[in-house]
């Protein structure tokens, strides 16, 4: 039964055609999300911390977890010495679980693709794992991530391989580079988002340094 429910939950997420439908799908999944994704070997909230640790010193300043979900990255970021964490998500049910972890100083409900509720250059770095995938946040979100990251800071995020071109992510990344808003530091090879199931789900990690 767990496997059937898990498949249904993922199907609802992937089938969502509007932000409202996606929010409803995550609301119904929130209570069992951690266990079910762990059973599938979902690794992105943990793997992304490797890129953060590679490029961002622990005492660099405040860091934003974009699409924080249930806050899976938080305890591991804390263990690596990052203690000034904020998070955003558009699901209040997921944020409620993230709050229980006690590792985020600030958790805000916000929707990617719209103006985010932070000033320019508010963060030393922003990172996002598993958010830029089919039917989720649009490529236009990257402009806001660049805006709220301070010059010399880093934007670190994964993108599902099948939407890098078709979802406009490649074009948006290049647009921001050509506008002098950031420069590409690193781009990974495609790798699995799930260590156990879903072998066809591949992502790439990107690291940009934001420019003044």
C-alpha positions in Angstrom: 0.0 0.0 0.0 2.9 2.4 0.8 4.2 2.0 -2.7 0.8 2.6 -4.2 0.3 5.8 -2.2 3.8 7.0 -3.1 3.1 6.5 -6.8 -0.2 8.3 -6.5 1.4 11.2 -4.6 4.2 11.6 -7.2 1.6 11.4 -10.0 -0.4 14.2 -8.4 2.7 16.4 -8.2 3.7 15.7 -11.8 0.2 16.2 -13.1 -0.4 19.6 -11.4 -1.1 22.2 -14.0 -1.3 25.3 -11.8 0.5 26.5 -8.7 -2.8 25.9 -6.8 -2.9 22.2 -7.9 0.8 21.8 -7.0 0.3 23.3 -3.6 -2.7 21.0 -3.0 -0.6 18.0 -4.1 2.2 18.8 -1.7 -0.3 19.6 1.1 -1.7 16.1 0.9 1.8 14.6 0.7 3.5 16.6 3.4 2.9 14.2 6.3 4.5 11.2 4.5 6.9 13.0 2.2 10.1 12.4 4.1 9.6 8.6 4.6 8.4 8.0 1.1 11.2 9.9 -0.6 13.8 8.3 1.6 12.5 4.9 0.5 13.0 5.9 -3.1 16.6 7.1 -2.3 15.9 10.8 -3.0 19.3 12.4 -2.4 19.2 16.0 -3.7 18.6 17.8 -0.4 21.7 16.1 0.9 23.9 16.2 -2.2 23.4 19.9 -2.8 25.2 20.6 0.5 28.4 19.4 -1.2 28.2 22.3 -3.7 27.4 24.8 -1.0 30.4 23.6 1.1 32.7 23.8 -1.9 31.9 27.4 -2.7 30.5 29.1 0.3 32.4 29.5 3.6 30.3 28.6 6.7 30.5 32.2 8.1 29.9 33.9 4.8 26.5 35.2 5.9 22.8 34.3 5.7 21.9 31.5 3.2 18.5 30.9 1.7 17.2 27.4 1.0 14.9 27.9 -2.0 12.0 25.4 -2.0 12.9 24.2 1.4 10.1 21.7 1.6 10.2 19.8 4.9 13.7 21.2 5.6 15.7 18.0 4.9 18.9 20.0 4.1 18.8 22.1 7.3 20.3 19.6 9.8 23.1 18.7 7.4 23.9 22.3 6.7 24.1 22.9 10.4 26.5 20.0 10.8 28.7 21.6 8.2 28.8 24.9 10.2 26.1 26.9 8.5 23.9 28.4 11.2 22.2 31.3 9.5 19.6 29.6 7.4 16.4 30.9 5.9 13.9 29.0 3.8 11.1 29.6 1.4 8.4 27.3 0.1 4.9 27.8 -1.3 3.4 24.9 0.8 2.5 25.9 4.3 2.1 22.2 5.2 5.7 21.5 4.2 6.9 24.6 6.0 5.2 23.4 9.2 7.3 20.3 9.2 10.5 22.3 8.4 9.8 24.4 11.5 9.9 21.4 13.7 13.5 20.7 12.7 14.6 23.8 14.5 17.5 24.5 12.0 16.0 27.5 10.1 15.9 31.0 11.7 13.3 32.1 9.1 10.8 30.2 7.1 8.6 32.1 4.6 5.8 31.1 2.4 6.5 32.5 -1.1 6.1 31.5 -4.7 8.9 31.2 -7.2 8.2 33.0 -10.4 7.0 36.0 -8.5 8.9 38.8 -6.6 10.4 37.4 -3.5 10.0 39.2 -0.1 13.6 40.1 0.4 15.7 43.1 -0.4 18.4 43.1 -3.1 21.6 41.4 -2.0 20.0 39.9 1.1 21.9 36.6 1.1 25.5 35.4 0.9 24.2 32.4 -1.1 21.0 30.8 -2.2 20.6 27.1 -3.0 17.8 24.9 -4.3 17.5 21.1 -4.8 14.8 19.4 -6.8 12.7 22.5 -7.3 13.4 23.2 -11.0 11.7 20.2 -12.4 8.8 19.4 -14.6 5.7 21.4 -13.7 7.3 23.3 -10.9 9.0 26.7 -10.7 9.7 28.6 -13.9 13.0 29.6 -15.3 12.1 33.2 -14.7 12.7 32.5 -11.0 16.4 32.7 -11.6 16.3 36.4 -12.0 15.0 36.8 -8.4 17.6 34.4 -7.1 20.3 36.6 -8.6 18.7 39.8 -7.3 18.5 38.6 -3.7 22.1 37.3 -3.7 24.9 39.8 -2.8 27.8 40.5 -5.2 30.4 37.8 -4.8 27.8 35.4 -3.4 26.6 32.2 -5.0 23.4 30.8 -6.5 23.5 27.0 -6.4 20.7 24.9 -7.8 19.7 21.7 -9.7 17.6 21.5 -12.8 15.9 18.4 -14.3 17.8 17.5 -17.4 14.8 17.3 -19.7 13.7 20.9 -19.0 17.1 22.7 -19.2 16.4 23.6 -22.8 12.6 23.1 -23.2 11.8 24.9 -19.9 13.9 28.0 -20.8 16.5 27.5 -18.1 19.5 27.5 -20.5 18.3 30.6 -22.1 17.6 32.4 -18.8 21.0 31.4 -17.4 22.7 32.8 -20.5 20.6 35.9 -20.4 21.7 36.7 -16.9 25.3 36.0 -17.8 25.2 38.3 -20.8 23.5 41.0 -18.7 26.5 40.8 -16.3 24.4 39.7 -13.4 26.3 36.5 -12.7 29.0 34.2 -14.1 29.0 30.4 -14.4 31.4 28.7 -11.9 30.4 25.1 -12.3 28.0 22.9 -14.2 27.9 19.2 -13.3 27.3 16.2 -15.5 23.7 14.7 -15.2 23.2 12.5 -12.2 20.4 10.6 -10.5 18.0 12.4 -8.2 17.0 9.1 -6.7 19.6 6.5 -5.6 17.1 3.6 -5.6 14.1 4.2 -7.8 13.3 6.5 -10.8 16.7 5.9 -12.6 15.4 8.0 -15.5 15.1 11.1 -13.3 18.4 13.0 -13.9 19.4 16.5 -12.9 22.4 18.8 -13.4 23.8 21.1 -10.7 24.7 24.7 -11.5 26.8 27.2 -9.6 26.9 30.9 -10.4 28.7 33.7 -8.8 26.6 36.9 -8.6 28.3 40.0 -9.9 28.0 43.6 -8.7 
